[in-house]
Amino acid sequence: MLQQLADADLEQTLQDALKLNEATATPVCDAYYNAEQAPDSCIVTEEGWVIGFYDVSVPPSQTQKRGDGDDTSDEMLSRTLKTVFPEQVALNETVLLLVSLSAEEVSGGQGLSLPMLEKGTFVDIVVQNDYFTIQGRSEGQLEITDEDETLPLQFKLKATELGKGRIRVLACLQQATSWGRNITSHCDTTNH
């Protein structure tokens, strides 16, 4: 794609330079769509938000691992990105967002199934939001291990505006593959 841009005439539109009118559109699939029936390549959405992509040509074994490799194996594990955050928060209240990886499927809309990942893989976690201010760090890392659930990362968020706020938790590998989980919380003036 970068080469197409480099070769483009300065008078060309981006659409013409990238030949987007000739490209086949990538299908969009809901995050809860049956993975067995998903196309080989698709954009993944949840509630209208793009949360990641799936491409069968990018095998999980290409995921980023850190460390010397002595404590890892080729064992592939299924994990769910689990988030815990209150549905309602008082204005100017600071609350914790807990993010962990669980071996169990999480019900009640509090989790997002990740693809099979190799034991020892590190997953970068990034928190984005509106209506809240993150106090301290907005990113961290969780490792794929044999444990049923990792210790959670803790993010402090302060409600700064009234209304329905949206928090997005991204799980990223190799700075290219990512999945996201959207959380909504209503901020009001009452104390809880």
PyMOL commands that set and color helices and strands:
alter all, ss='L'
color gray80, all
select helices_A, chain A and resi 2-7+14-17+35-37+60-62
alter helices_A, ss='H'
color red, helices_A
select strands_A, chain A and resi 28-30+41-46+49-55+76-77+80-84+88-90+94-102+111-113+117-118+122-129+132-135+139-143+153-159+163-173+177-188
alter strands_A, ss='S'
color yellow, strands_A
deselect
rebuild
show_as cartoon
